[in-house]
Amino acid sequence: MTNVAVVGAQWGDEGKGKVVDWLSERADVVVRFQGGHNAGHTLVVDGVTYKLSLLPSGIVRGKLSIIGNGVVLDPWALFSEIDKLAVQGVFVTPDNLKIAENTPLILPLHGHLDRAREEASGAGKIGTTGRGIGPAYEDKVGRRAIRLCDLDDKAVLERKVDKLLSHHNALLKGLGAPLLDGGELMAQITAIAPKLLPYSAVVWELLDEIRHTRKRVLFEGAQGAMLDVDHGTYPYVTSSNTISGNAGTGSGVGPSQVGYVLGICKAYTTRVGSGPFPTELFDAIGERIGERGHEFGTVTGRRRRCGWFDGPLVRQAVKVGGVNGIALTKLDVLDGFDELKLCVGYKLRGQTIRHLPASETHQAEVEPVYESMPGWSETTRGCRSWKDLPATAIKYIRRIEELIDTPVALLSTSPERDDTILVHDPFAG
């Protein structure tokens, strides 16, 4: 058996929540390794819907859940999520949730700066959720961050808050936004510290102990490869590395501990917020896909932009992310279409290319090259074996595999966890 990393292979919102939930029942430990509470996972368990933003999906299944150092953690958002789960009968304690002691914190000032900058950007907004994720990662890299381990030392905390405010207030002053009060911020932090500190753990050491017991670990990514700060559609990206290479760095294990990499992608393409989207549809077909797929963000509620499946884009995500197999989701949304289109390449200044360029200018200029395929009138919703699928649906899946140079390991045919066709067990390596 091997450990598994689950990552998005498009622009996020690919249906990772259901797939991670499906896998977490087979795992012993689930680790969240990057992002913040800007990314949401929706799980449907026995007809009950759970919406998670920070907590690893395994928490719903009673598995040991870990938030790694690659995450930026908003303590207030965390406890709000914990309280909501308690109402649904899922109880989170320091026994089943561990947070890396070196995890950087998102403080109220981060969201304040995030929103102020977006407001000042006007038409140049990048589509941030305004939750402070970007500014928190900036403070981490700038060596100004307040981390979980700082909360039990008031002298260190006061010194760090002063340093943090000298930076943030200078930025806010330049934006013409209200400045922040150090006393108020200290009061907020010291009030939350006693609740948060019991969850602190030496996660790298814990994961090393788990490795020696041969327990199965599921590394849970958020968002998608095309939002990766290095490999995505920069600058319309998130502030962390979303590909599988960050699973080790963001949790404190070596790369050899991440075995099978499962990429998640929809049978079509969606995107939330600003940025390039070569296969985006602006017609009735795009509206139909969005309505049938209930394409609204789990966290933000924003309507997702919809388009045809983009083969070159997913192939690129597969290559840079070391993806071994794909979990293809929402095939049932395409039921009833007479014709389907697949993007097989791009036209750029008279040439045909098979990748999305890094240049922001070129990304805006590429035109999709489409290949048409017949649709199917039968329903795929709820199918649990290949023999239940229409022949044309199987052909569509096989063509996707050819375009992305990667096999489909799992096929999801509805939000229900059991409506899944297993082709290859990721935990088997």
Disulfide bonds with the S-S distance in Angstrom:
none
